[in-house]
């Protein structure tokens, strides 16, 4: 079973956009990222067809890109050499 976290990520993106750029609607924020409004709208819905690079660009503009470095980070265990 695949669990899709993108809808929650989309909601988080929308919330961050509204907090950081309260006067930006979807179209204006999409221009900041360099994508179309339609693509950005898909991002806020958590659409799987949107490239990860667009999510990263949005995170960067929002000052939240540090979280991307944690995506595939595995914790060392006591049994690792």
Buried (B, 14 or more C-beta within 10 A) or exposed (E): EEEEEBEEBBEBBBEBBEEEBEEBEBEEBBEBBEBEBEBBBBBBBBEEEBEEEBBBBBBEBBEBBEEEEEEEEEEEEEEEE
